Amino acid sequence: MVHVAIVGGYGSAGVAVADELIDRADEDPERDLELTLIDDGEPGGGLCILRGCMPSKDVLSAAQHRYQVRHDDRLEGVPEVVPERVVEQKDDHVLGFAQHRRDHVHELAERENVEFVHDTAEFVDDRVLEVGDRTLEPDYVVIATGSVVDVPDLPGIEDVPFSTSADVLDATEFPDSAIVMGFGYIGLELVPYLSEIGGVDVTVIEHDEHPLDEFEPEYGETVLELYREHFDVEILTETDEKRLEAIGSGDDQSNRDRNATATASDGVRLHVDRDGTEETLEAEELYLFTGRRPNVDGLGLENTRLEVEEGWVGSTMQARDDERVFVVGDVNGREPILHVAKEQGFAAGRNVLRHDRGHDLEAYANVPHHVIFSGLGVYPFARIGHTPATVSASDMDTIVVSSEASSEGVFKSKNHSEGRATLVVNAEDGSVLGYQGLHLHADVMAKTMQLAVEMALDVRKIPDRAYHPTTPEIIDSLLRAAEVELEERSE
Ligand SMILES: Cc1cc2nc3c(=O)[nH]c(=O)nc-3n(C[C@H](O)[C@H](O)[C@H](O)COP(=O)(O)OP(=O)(O)OC[C@H]3O[C@@H](n4cnc5c(N)ncnc54)[C@H](O)[C@@H]3O)c2cc1C
């Protein structure tokens, strides 16, 4: 009998581990499995369902409709959004999804040798967990505890109140003005929401020349243009935060000692360095969209041999410091997105069983597949596989072609001619290596392009006749441009 405990059993990664272990045990009657799922979520359901992927897209959809009406000169008036109803509908959906997740976990726990414990787990020794008044000593522990907001280590941060993505999803009232720190995918999704639904006067601090800096500069420049012109957001590029203080605190020590709640109504002051010059910004509220870090707080890892640092979890999901501990999902810090959390969970489930049988473990690797619902999801950014930058770092001979949405009639007809797309193709055999797009429906095209990349389809064999007029015609343009280049090279 092998006993596996999963800490984070309601989360996406934890459930995936459990499903995989149970499926494998069902397939092999010789396998004796004891499984303990532990989660202290209240209500349980995991980040994606409760405060991540699903609720964010739910509230964005209301803002998206408002923006599309406001952006259309042929229509008169701007619809009034009722934030209470936005939040109510989101809660209704999300609580339903969470119930479904919990029901699934509880059904698993009805099986023989599977139990669910609704409590907090803490390591008291290597692979020894204290859960409520019980002590468990399983053969394997899978850590699937997710992530928490990464609060930057900035002078003064402990003296000012701040809001996070979770607060935005529940907000029915908004400040007049706000400073936003962090312009990764969470910032790109929520900044236009604050401006569209909340009417907030937003100033974003961007450290680089533009966001999306891993990609061709045109993508980041398109975001800057859209956010400034369509959403009236101020974005200070090449700007670094230096110091924060609560407005009203000045140099007065008694004020400085006031707690965050007491200063909430006074607002925040942020000192920044803009191209070598110090500037001061003030706003009613500070939003931190500064990313997330592994949730290991209170997990008692100091009582184990595990050290949470770069490389602490390998590609097999096995912890570097303990071969009987596996770490999946956001908590391992490898690639904190939902589908990856799940795939890592399946991989870890298989590897636990392989390890138990003394077999070699298998690494988990994937083709990058990311979507950011920028521009309220009207102008989503999608990335599959290679980018021009990643192929240039390889020794592959490649072709890179791009197309502007404004040059495709269909985007004009649908009133969203902003954005662009890029295709990366292997010049040797014509196979598709990568796609990036930031334009209307790029999120939907991500699936088609995932097939093209993962099946290494030859651009010359992919039909380039989308139904006319539909937005995938931008993909046809890329395919044709790549074909022409391939032909020219072969002449
Ligand atoms: C605003 C926002 C939007 C997002 N949008 C997207 C998106 O559109 N697409 C996408 O792919 N990803 C998105 N993500 C990321 C995605 O939500 C996460 O990658 C994913 O949910 C991580 O799943 P997980 O299983 O690792 O962690 P979680 O789902 O957080 O699960 C961790 C579980 O561990 C439990 N737990 C923690 N500590 C303990 C303990 N000590 N004892 C017992 N139980 C414990 C928790 O209760 C929780 O149930 C978004 C995230 C945010 C914040």
The ligand as an SDF file (V2000), in Angstrom:
LIG
                    3D

 53 58  0  0  0  0  0  0  0  0999 V2000
   -6.7530   37.5870  -11.2310 C   0  0  0  0  0  0  0  0  0  0  0  0
   -6.2390   36.2870  -11.7890 C   0  0  0  0  0  0  0  0  0  0  0  0
   -6.6300   35.8970  -13.0540 C   0  0  0  0  0  0  0  0  0  0  0  0
   -6.1740   34.6990  -13.5830 C   0  0  0  0  0  0  0  0  0  0  0  0
   -6.5580   34.3640  -14.8490 N   0  0  0  0  0  0  0  0  0  0  0  0
   -6.0990   33.2300  -15.4010 C   0  0  0  0  0  0  0  0  0  0  0  0
   -6.5060   32.8660  -16.7150 C   0  0  0  0  0  0  0  0  0  0  0  0
   -7.2960   33.5600  -17.3580 O   0  0  0  0  0  0  0  0  0  0  0  0
   -6.0220   31.7180  -17.2360 N   0  0  0  0  0  0  0  0  0  0  0  0
   -5.1230   30.9320  -16.5480 C   0  0  0  0  0  0  0  0  0  0  0  0
   -4.6680   29.9160  -17.0890 O   0  0  0  0  0  0  0  0  0  0  0  0
   -4.7170   31.2520  -15.2960 N   0  0  0  0  0  0  0  0  0  0  0  0
   -5.1940   32.3740  -14.7130 C   0  0  0  0  0  0  0  0  0  0  0  0
   -4.8260   32.6840  -13.4310 N   0  0  0  0  0  0  0  0  0  0  0  0
   -3.8840   31.7810  -12.7210 C   0  0  0  0  0  0  0  0  0  0  0  0
   -4.6130   30.5450  -12.1590 C   0  0  0  0  0  0  0  0  0  0  0  0
   -5.7240   30.9630  -11.3960 O   0  0  0  0  0  0  0  0  0  0  0  0
   -3.6600   29.7200  -11.3050 C   0  0  0  0  0  0  0  0  0  0  0  0
   -2.5060   29.4040  -12.0610 O   0  0  0  0  0  0  0  0  0  0  0  0
   -4.2580   28.4150  -10.8130 C   0  0  0  0  0  0  0  0  0  0  0  0
   -5.5170   28.6270  -10.2470 O   0  0  0  0  0  0  0  0  0  0  0  0
   -3.3230   27.7490   -9.7780 C   0  0  0  0  0  0  0  0  0  0  0  0
   -3.8940   26.5540   -9.3110 O   0  0  0  0  0  0  0  0  0  0  0  0
   -3.2120   25.7770   -8.0970 P   0  0  0  0  0  0  0  0  0  0  0  0
   -3.9130   24.4560   -8.0280 O   0  0  0  0  0  0  0  0  0  0  0  0
   -1.7470   25.8090   -8.2120 O   0  0  0  0  0  0  0  0  0  0  0  0
   -3.5530   26.6350   -6.7900 O   0  0  0  0  0  0  0  0  0  0  0  0
   -4.9520   26.9290   -6.0600 P   0  0  0  0  0  0  0  0  0  0  0  0
   -6.0990   26.7750   -6.9810 O   0  0  0  0  0  0  0  0  0  0  0  0
   -4.7710   28.2300   -5.3800 O   0  0  0  0  0  0  0  0  0  0  0  0
   -5.0690   25.7710   -4.9770 O   0  0  0  0  0  0  0  0  0  0  0  0
   -4.3530   25.7840   -3.7870 C   0  0  0  0  0  0  0  0  0  0  0  0
   -5.2100   25.1190   -2.7080 C   0  0  0  0  0  0  0  0  0  0  0  0
   -4.3830   24.8670   -1.5690 O   0  0  0  0  0  0  0  0  0  0  0  0
   -5.1570   25.1020   -0.3900 C   0  0  0  0  0  0  0  0  0  0  0  0
   -4.1720   25.3300    0.6780 N   0  0  0  0  0  0  0  0  0  0  0  0
   -3.1680   26.2420    0.7040 C   0  0  0  0  0  0  0  0  0  0  0  0
   -2.4150   26.0750    1.8070 N   0  0  0  0  0  0  0  0  0  0  0  0
   -2.9490   25.0290    2.4930 C   0  0  0  0  0  0  0  0  0  0  0  0
   -2.6040   24.3600    3.7010 C   0  0  0  0  0  0  0  0  0  0  0  0
   -1.5150   24.7240    4.4100 N   0  0  0  0  0  0  0  0  0  0  0  0
   -3.3760   23.3280    4.1050 N   0  0  0  0  0  0  0  0  0  0  0  0
   -4.4530   22.9210    3.4000 C   0  0  0  0  0  0  0  0  0  0  0  0
   -4.8180   23.5180    2.2340 N   0  0  0  0  0  0  0  0  0  0  0  0
   -4.0690   24.5450    1.7840 C   0  0  0  0  0  0  0  0  0  0  0  0
   -6.0260   26.3010   -0.7670 C   0  0  0  0  0  0  0  0  0  0  0  0
   -7.1820   26.3750    0.0480 O   0  0  0  0  0  0  0  0  0  0  0  0
   -6.3630   25.9960   -2.2310 C   0  0  0  0  0  0  0  0  0  0  0  0
   -7.5750   25.2830   -2.3480 O   0  0  0  0  0  0  0  0  0  0  0  0
   -5.2980   33.8570  -12.8310 C   0  0  0  0  0  0  0  0  0  0  0  0
   -4.9130   34.2450  -11.5470 C   0  0  0  0  0  0  0  0  0  0  0  0
   -5.3730   35.4450  -11.0230 C   0  0  0  0  0  0  0  0  0  0  0  0
   -4.9480   35.8490   -9.6400 C   0  0  0  0  0  0  0  0  0  0  0  0
  1  2  1  0
  2  3  1  0
  2 52  2  0
  3  4  2  0
  4  5  1  0
  4 50  1  0
  5  6  2  0
  6  7  1  0
  6 13  1  0
  7  8  2  0
  7  9  1  0
  9 10  1  0
 10 11  2  0
 10 12  1  0
 12 13  2  0
 13 14  1  0
 14 15  1  0
 14 50  1  0
 15 16  1  0
 16 17  1  0
 16 18  1  0
 18 19  1  0
 18 20  1  0
 20 21  1  0
 20 22  1  0
 22 23  1  0
 23 24  1  0
 24 25  2  0
 24 26  1  0
 24 27  1  0
 27 28  1  0
 28 29  2  0
 28 30  1  0
 28 31  1  0
 31 32  1  0
 32 33  1  0
 33 34  1  0
 33 48  1  0
 34 35  1  0
 35 36  1  0
 35 46  1  0
 36 37  1  0
 36 45  1  0
 37 38  2  0
 38 39  1  0
 39 40  1  0
 39 45  2  0
 40 41  1  0
 40 42  2  0
 42 43  1  0
 43 44  2  0
 44 45  1  0
 46 47  1  0
 46 48  1  0
 48 49  1  0
 50 51  2  0
 51 52  1  0
 52 53  1  0
M  END
$$$$
